[in-house]
Every structure is written in C-alpha cells, then in structure tokens.
Amino acid sequence: MKIYVRKVFPHDITHEVSVTTDIVKEYFDSATSMSFEGIKSKQKGTVTINNATDPRFGGSYKTILQKEGGIEENDFIVTYKYSKGYALEIIKSSDNRYKTYSDMFKGKERHLISFIDDFESDNNYDVLNHNLFGMHITEKNDALSEDNPHIC
C-alpha cells in the first residue's frame, strides 16, 4: 500500500495545506475531488484540490483534521489510499510512531510517498496502529541450522 506523509509547517495551521503537483499526479491520480475519512473520528467529507496559486487541500480537509484532533507544527498527516477513497490520521509527537516518521524527513522536507507491504483491506486500519518489529540474521548461527531451524 502506498501512503502519503505530510509534515505540518506553521503556514498549514493558518492556511490551506499545500501539496505538490507531483503528489497530486502520482498519489491522487490527478483527481480534483476525493472522498476522505478520518481514521480516529470517522469524519467523512469531500476533499478538493484548489489550484489558485499552487495545489492546496480544500473542501472538508481542515474539518476532518480538526475532528482528528487538530494539527500542530511538526505533526505528520498520513494519508492512506483504499478502494473507496482516502483515510487520514494525524501522528503527534506523543505517538509511539512519531520518531519513525520524523526520521524519514530531513531539513525542510514536507512531502513523502512511502510503501507499506501488501495492505489492501478497506477495514483493516487497526493494523496501522501497532508497532512492527523485524529480526534479521546476518551470520550463520544455531537459528540457521539445517538440522534444527528456529527463531530465538
């Protein structure tokens, strides 16, 4: 599953949240109107792409963000695409996942498209609220034994 992560800057709090033309094209398939839902609040609405000067989220976007808990500088807005539209959530500094998102951004970067392995179910957002841990074995040891393979 492809996700769009947007880091919140001060201007986003007082004005419409901007998005790049490339993100509109590559992530939102050049759409000008989309169905959105807040993951936490279940608030639904139509989000538009306003192009007065540069692309910005309009329509119900700020309302959904407000229902999700509001945005503050350095929060992350994560948008997930699914068959019926888009869902979003706000990752705040108190969230366990915040550091992971923060590490993906350097300097003044504010847009990122990333991938989550094979996640396509419309109703399984709960999986996104859990920590994921992986183990990688780099050298041959007992766990790689052909006689007794195991995870330890």
C-alpha positions in Angstrom: 0.0 0.0 0.0 1.2 3.4 -0.9 0.9 6.2 1.8 1.4 9.9 1.6 3.0 11.6 4.6 2.9 15.4 5.0 4.9 17.2 7.7 2.9 20.1 9.2 4.5 23.6 8.9 3.2 26.8 10.6 1.6 28.0 7.4 -0.5 24.8 7.2 -2.2 25.7 10.5 -3.5 29.1 9.5 -4.0 28.5 5.7 -5.0 25.6 3.4 -2.5 22.8 3.5 -0.3 22.7 0.4 0.6 19.7 -1.7 2.9 19.4 -4.7 1.8 19.0 -8.3 3.8 15.7 -8.4 2.0 14.4 -5.3 -1.4 15.3 -6.9 -0.4 13.5 -10.0 1.4 10.4 -8.6 -0.6 9.8 -5.4 -4.0 11.3 -6.0 -4.1 10.3 -9.7 -4.6 14.0 -10.7 -8.0 14.0 -9.1 -9.6 17.3 -8.2 -12.2 15.9 -5.7 -11.8 12.8 -3.4 -13.7 11.1 -0.6 -11.8 11.2 2.7 -12.4 9.8 6.2 -10.6 10.4 9.5 -9.4 7.1 11.0 -9.9 8.1 14.6 -13.0 10.3 14.2 -14.7 8.5 11.3 -15.5 12.0 10.0 -16.2 11.8 6.3 -16.1 14.5 3.6 -15.1 15.6 0.1 -11.6 17.0 -0.2 -10.8 19.1 -3.2 -7.6 20.3 -4.8 -7.6 24.0 -5.1 -5.2 25.5 -7.7 -5.4 29.2 -7.2 -1.6 29.7 -6.9 -0.3 26.2 -6.1 -2.2 23.0 -5.2 -3.8 23.0 -1.8 -6.3 20.8 0.0 -9.7 22.4 0.2 -13.3 21.2 0.8 -13.6 19.2 4.0 -9.9 18.7 4.6 -9.5 21.1 7.5 -12.8 19.9 9.1 -11.5 16.3 9.1 -8.2 17.4 10.5 -10.0 19.3 13.3 -12.1 16.2 14.1 -9.0 14.1 14.2 -7.6 16.3 17.0 -6.3 19.3 15.1 -2.8 19.9 13.7 0.3 21.5 15.3 3.7 22.3 13.8 5.8 19.2 13.2 2.8 16.8 13.3 2.5 14.3 10.5 -0.6 13.8 8.4 -0.6 10.3 7.0 -3.0 9.6 4.1 -3.9 6.0 3.1 -5.5 5.1 -0.3 -8.1 2.4 -0.4 -10.8 1.4 -2.9 -13.5 3.8 -1.8 -11.3 6.9 -1.2 -8.7 8.0 1.3 -8.3 7.9 5.0 -6.1 10.1 7.1 -4.7 10.3 10.6 -2.5 12.7 12.5 0.7 11.5 14.1 1.5 13.7 17.0 4.8 13.8 19.0 3.2 11.8 21.8 2.5 8.9 19.4 4.9 5.9 19.5 5.3 6.0 15.7 6.3 9.7 15.7 10.1 9.1 15.7 9.8 6.7 12.8 8.1 9.3 10.7 10.4 12.1 11.9 13.5 10.1 10.9 12.2 10.0 7.3 12.3 13.8 7.0 15.4 16.0 6.8 15.6 19.7 6.9 12.7 21.5 5.3 11.2 18.4 3.5 7.5 18.2 4.0 6.2 15.6 1.5 6.9 11.8 1.3 5.3 8.9 -0.5 6.2 5.6 1.0 5.0 2.0 0.9 3.6 -0.5 3.4 3.9 -4.1 2.4 0.7 -5.5 0.8 -2.0 -3.8 2.8 -5.2 -3.6 0.7 -8.1 -4.2 3.1 -10.6 -1.3 3.4 -11.4 -2.1 7.0 -8.1 -3.0 8.5 -6.7 0.3 9.5 -6.2 -1.2 13.0 -3.0 -2.9 11.7 -1.5 0.6 11.2 -1.9 1.3 14.9 0.6 -1.4 16.1 4.3 -1.4 16.3 6.1 -3.8 13.9 9.3 -5.5 14.8 11.6 -7.5 12.5 14.6 -9.7 13.1 17.4 -10.1 10.6 20.1 -12.7 11.0 23.3 -11.8 9.2 25.6 -14.6 10.1 25.2 -18.4 10.3 24.3 -19.5 13.8 22.1 -22.0 15.5 19.0 -20.3 14.3 20.0 -21.1 10.7 20.9 -24.7 11.4 19.5 -27.0 8.7 19.1 -29.7 11.4 17.2 -27.5 13.9 15.9 -24.3 12.2 14.2 -22.0 14.7 13.5 -18.4 15.8 15.0 -17.3 19.1 
